[in-house]
Amino acid sequence: MPPNPPDPQVLVLQRQLRALQIKNHVLQRQLKDAKGINFAIFHCFIGQEGEETYLGKPYWTKSGGKFQLKAYPPVLYPDAYILYKPLAFVIYKHYSSELSTEYREALQQGQMLDLEPTREVIKLFSDDIIKAVELFEKEDEEAHKKFPSLSVEKEMSAPYPWWYHYRDNRNKISNLPKPEAELIHLLTDWIDVNYSWRYGRSDDQFKRGVVSAKSLPFLVQPGEVLVRRDAEGVEAFLATTWSDKEKRNSEMQVPPEDPDWTLLSVPSSKKSEWSWEVDAWSYMYNGGFYRVMRRLVINLDVATADTEIPIVDLDVFPLRFASQELRETLERRGKTFWNSRYGNYVSYDNQNKNEKHAQEEYYMIDWRGYTIPPCLPMPGQRAKPKENDLIPEFKVKCRYVHVGLRPSEPDVYLFPRTAIGYHLQRKEWNHLKVDQIQEMPWDEKTFGNIAADVEIKELVQALIPTKLSAADIGTDWMYKKGDTLITVLHGGPGTGKPFTTDSIAELAQKQLLQVKCSQPDITAEYLKSMFHVGGHWRPLLMFEDAEALLKQRSLDGVPCNTLASDFLREVELFDGLIILTSKSAGDLDELLKSRSRLTVHYETLTQPRRAQVWRNFLRQLDPLGEGNIDFDGINARMDELSEKVMSEHQICNAIITAWQLAQFQGKMMTIDHLRYVNSWADLREGRTLDWLSTGSGLSQVAK
């Protein structure tokens, strides 16, 4: 017959005896010079009559066919025991009264595992030790940061991460008077004896860039930057607490309610999840800086407490473990946000990851325009609120605002990852990813390429003020009467008026706010809102097809007369740049023409000017690269291309269609694509290039 398995109770007693012998030796050494100072360890669990307290470690025993938790000797009156000794502090170890699957498996195999507490805390009871810690905090600034705020009412939770992060400075404790130093050493020596092995293993894991459930409580300390990763990207916070509230949510099968259930029927365990919570904050901005408090949750989904995973695979991890690329991204985000806090006209790389080429857009970032109700509402759709927007905890006065300095660490990492921007063309507010915001790529050379006489270019350059300074962003929402510069560009369709307007905006380094006057729904309120935006942001205000709105006032044109009068009244109050485009200057109101500083007539494009238009539009394709377009071959045939009478609009459509066709064929765009596209305007049943550039036209060409 096989030998009977050892009695579990005997195994427990043997292990406890060995542990007590070791601890007795350690405590005798520690208390050698600390007579009169004492502490105790209370082992607590829920028994038949409520919570029970013992001096000895509990163990499982089988009695009457059931498993019960036992311990000795009992402490019947813990409060009286503490007063009688008296004790400087008490270590409370709390145990679960439910038999875990892990322990069941061990019992089945005749093994006895150490029963680990589910919770362990240290509570101070001596005024002397509390005063000693307070004195130490005053003497050492680092101790003030690391040590928890201690009092009779507060507890310190295991595994005591504050001591893990301070233990290398333990020699500073000896600088205190001897009575206070002995008290603190008594506390920290006990922690060292019981946790130094865990601290050392955590050090080794962190050096290797990995973490486990046993080392994760030491990963975060107050005052360090944390990186949080979610579906929208990454953002940074500043921790204000230690990681807390460790949990273990084991997904275990519950034993069936069967009287025949025995140790031989052990349920299989599944993956377990540990989680920790850390309080942290980051900046929010809506014209003023706010600290927004968040409770971050660090989840660790592993099979055992010793399973290691890379630290950077966590959803929340300290910045010190992040890659240099991620650190630079967060720093660049902070600087970009800071530079845009008072308003900024920016380029936005709205790149769709599913598209081969990015679509660059331009936005005006301005929190005042979005959050402060002006005298007239901003036109267009407002951005939908973020689902997880939080109410700010408290407003802060950023120390960098009034001293002209840029934010430094750690503040530079803590700025929001989104900003509110207004799209001047679509007339709508959007949430922008700060990481995709770039400085405006102003191109002053564009103005030199417009198809106009040299004299006209010089006159425009002399009249148009350059640069957009911070002072141009209005701080007062009330209009002030000022100097308005009105320029009228008139001529037939496709003669180059829009390109000239874009070039003037590049020259003046101002955003272009375009108003299409031919729209049937233009009202006086809409006009006022446009001038309101122009008065605040000082853009280049362009009214396209202005004759539809500002025709000669007559007795029978009451609606038009009203809008024209409203427009002229707003012009009187406006201080900025206005460009009017029209097919004929003769259709414009005489009063308006008298107010214009410059009037430019655009003739039908001649061959040299058509060649210039071809070059201008082809130059805009430069970012696509030499490998995609045969620029040299096309420029060599420029006389051939410009010989055909075409408007600016038709030339633009021809280039776009040729590029799309080349992309569809997977080839480099050449002169042959442009020739083929141009031939369609003449040969395909009168189809125009406008039709050809549509999806249906392109599909027929591809066939």
Summary of the structure (lengths in Angstrom):
residues: 703
radius of gyration: 38.3
end to end distance: 88.0
largest distance: 121.7
contacts: 2000
relative contact order: 0.06
helix: 40%
strand: 23%
